[in-house]
């Protein structure tokens, strides 16, 4: 009778460990899916002058001592030619 109880305990421990492993896996997958943004507002231009890419707000460049030309360079977000968008959890520059 003792061997059945011991085997049953081992079985329940294995089931609990498998459940815990699946739970941890699902939590980690969800964290990866969140990405660097969830809204367009979470993204900003990656550089102060003539940006052509975007980064999360947490990586906003310091533009306090920066002077930029007023030209509208092609293939940049200058003069409203593009904007930052959150696409599938990643900040991307979308050119118009």
C-alpha positions in Angstrom: 0.0 0.0 0.0 2.9 2.4 0.7 4.3 2.1 -2.8 1.0 3.3 -4.3 0.9 6.3 -2.0 4.5 7.1 -2.9 3.8 6.7 -6.6 0.8 8.9 -6.3 2.8 11.7 -4.6 5.4 11.6 -7.3 2.7 11.7 -9.9 1.1 14.8 -8.3 4.5 16.5 -8.0 5.3 15.9 -11.6 1.8 17.3 -12.7 2.4 20.4 -10.5 5.8 21.0 -11.9 4.5 20.6 -15.5 1.7 23.1 -14.7 4.2 25.5 -13.2 6.5 25.2 -16.2 3.6 25.9 -18.7 2.5 28.9 -16.6 6.0 30.4 -16.6 6.3 29.8 -20.3 3.0 31.6 -21.0 4.0 34.5 -18.8 7.3 34.9 -20.6 5.7 34.7 -24.0 3.3 37.4 -23.1 6.1 39.7 -21.9 7.9 39.2 -25.3 4.7 40.0 -27.1 4.3 43.3 -25.3 7.3 44.7 -27.1 8.6 48.3 -26.8 5.3 50.1 -27.3 1.6 49.6 -27.3 0.4 53.0 -28.6 1.8 55.3 -31.2 2.4 57.8 -28.4 4.9 55.5 -26.9 7.3 56.2 -29.8 9.5 59.2 -30.5 12.0 60.2 -33.3 15.4 58.4 -32.7 17.4 61.6 -33.4 17.1 65.3 -32.9 17.8 66.3 -36.5 16.4 64.8 -39.7 15.1 61.6 -38.0 14.4 58.5 -40.1 13.7 56.0 -37.4 11.9 55.9 -34.0 12.6 54.6 -30.5 10.5 54.1 -27.4 10.0 57.2 -25.2 12.4 55.8 -22.6 15.2 56.3 -25.2 14.2 59.8 -26.2 17.4 61.7 -27.3 18.5 64.8 -25.4 18.0 67.6 -27.9 18.5 70.5 -25.4 21.8 71.7 -26.8 21.2 70.7 -30.4 20.8 73.0 -33.4 19.3 71.6 -36.6 19.0 73.0 -40.1 15.6 74.0 -41.2 15.7 72.1 -44.4 13.3 69.3 -45.2 15.6 66.4 -46.0 14.0 63.7 -48.1 13.3 60.3 -46.6 13.2 61.7 -43.0 10.3 62.8 -40.8 11.2 66.5 -41.4 8.3 68.8 -42.3 5.7 66.2 -41.6 7.1 63.7 -44.2 6.7 60.9 -41.7 5.7 59.9 -38.2 6.4 57.4 -35.5 4.0 54.5 -35.1 3.8 51.5 -32.9 3.5 48.5 -35.2 3.3 45.0 -33.6 5.0 46.2 -30.4 7.9 47.9 -32.2 8.4 51.7 -32.8 8.8 52.4 -36.6 9.0 55.4 -38.8 6.3 55.6 -41.4 7.0 57.9 -44.3 4.0 59.5 -46.1 
